[in-house]
Amino acid sequence: MPRFANQNHRFKGRFWELAAALMLLAKGYRILSMNTRISGVEVDITAEKEDVFCLIEVKYRRGGEARLEGVVHPTQQARLIRAARSMAARHGQTIRIDCVLCTPYPPFLRHIQAVFT
């Protein structure tokens, strides 16, 4: 892959992660961190709302409809679950794994709570 293509891919990822964070702020979430590592797992956004700690995966899809099916690969699901269990053991707080699906067409952002456990 040409170097500029990889940089463009990273820029798009950061753009949609920032857009997702702004949407979550508007919904009353408190953003705790972005692109952090928990138990060796990169988590796009960590946020909190009403004493629920959320690990949020941001996924971009070029298609017109943001569908959850097949968006988060089973390997990534296992990693996120491992990170959630680690956080729960450390803090004794309710942990939820959410996903924000992003597309270039309305609705641009779709927040899905508790995508898997």
VENHU-V249606 format. One record per backbone hydrogen bond with DSSP energy under -1.0 kcal/mol. NH is the residue of the N-H (numbers start at 1). CO is the residue of the C=O. E is the energy in kcal/mol with one decimal. If there is no record, write none. Layout:
BEGIN
<<NH:CO:E> <NH:CO:E>>
END
This chain:
BEGIN
<<6:2:-1.7> <7:3:-2.0> <8:4:-2.3> <9:5:-2.2> <10:6:-2.2> <11:7:-2.4> <12:8:-2.4> <13:9:-2.2> <14:10:-2.6> <15:11:-2.7> <16:12:-2.5> <17:13:-2.1> <18:14:-2.5> <19:15:-2.4> <20:16:-2.5> <21:17:-2.3> <22:18:-2.4> <23:19:-2.1> <24:20:-2.5> <25:21:-2.4> <26:22:-2.1> <27:23:-1.3> <28:25:-1.7> <29:24:-2.6> <30:48:-2.8> <32:46:-2.9> <33:46:-1.7> <35:44:-2.7> <36:43:-1.8> <38:41:-2.5> <41:38:-1.6> <43:36:-3.3> <45:56:-1.8> <46:33:-2.6> <47:54:-2.2> <48:30:-2.0> <49:52:-1.9> <52:49:-1.5> <53:94:-2.7> <54:47:-3.6> <55:96:-2.6> <56:45:-3.2> <57:98:-2.2> <59:100:-2.6> <61:102:-2.9> <67:65:-1.1> <71:68:-2.3> <77:73:-2.5> <78:74:-2.3> <79:75:-1.8> <80:76:-2.6> <81:77:-2.5> <82:78:-2.1> <83:79:-2.4> <84:80:-2.5> <85:81:-2.5> <86:82:-2.1> <87:83:-2.3> <88:84:-2.6> <89:85:-2.3> <90:86:-1.9> <91:87:-2.7> <92:88:-2.3> <96:53:-2.5> <98:55:-2.6> <99:112:-2.4> <100:57:-2.6> <101:110:-2.8> <102:59:-3.0> <103:108:-2.1> <110:101:-2.2> <112:99:-3.2> <115:97:-2.2>>
END
